[in-house]
Amino acid sequence: MSDLEVSKKMAAMAVDALEDRKGEDIRIIDISEISTLADFFIIAGGSNRNQIQALADSVQEKLGREGYLTKNVEGYDMANWVLLDFGDIIVHIFDSENRLFYDLERIWRDGKQIDKEKLAST
């Protein structure tokens, strides 16, 4: 399995975990051709601190069971923007105010927004 295929698998699992906890407006941005930072950004929203933390916990648990551990976690305690860095994928979970303010979709518009089905089609 190539590195990009592994990244796609990880991203699909992260999206599943976010969907399981009712993450809002989940977006997948393929940045593999424009950045060495990661292959994918996954961006999701949560309605309150508890849900945002539950979303982060769900992603870490699902990927952790498959042996993919976070390299870094930022913002978990405040839970207005939680960043989960898995190396090849980076998961951002925002409250609505911070998602609008930071607008990562606009900042990374050179990346390709893709849907979950495209992750599975490898």
Stockholm file with secondary structure:
# STOCKHOLM 1.0

chainA/1-122         MSDLEVSKKMAAMAVDALEDRKGEDIRIIDISEISTLADFFIIAGGSNRNQIQALADSVQEKLGREGYLTKNVEGYDMANWVLLDFGDIIVHIFDSENRLFYDLERIWRDGKQIDKEKLAST
#=GR chainA/1-122 SS CCHHHHHHHHHHHHHHHHHHTTCEEEEEEECTTTCSSCSEEEEEECSSHHHHHHHHHHHHHHHHHTTCCCSEEESTTTCSEEEEECSSEEEEEECHHHHHHHCHHHHTTTSEEECHHHHHCC
#=GC SS_cons         CCHHHHHHHHHHHHHHHHHHTTCEEEEEEECTTTCSSCSEEEEEECSSHHHHHHHHHHHHHHHHHTTCCCSEEESTTTCSEEEEECSSEEEEEECHHHHHHHCHHHHTTTSEEECHHHHHCC
//
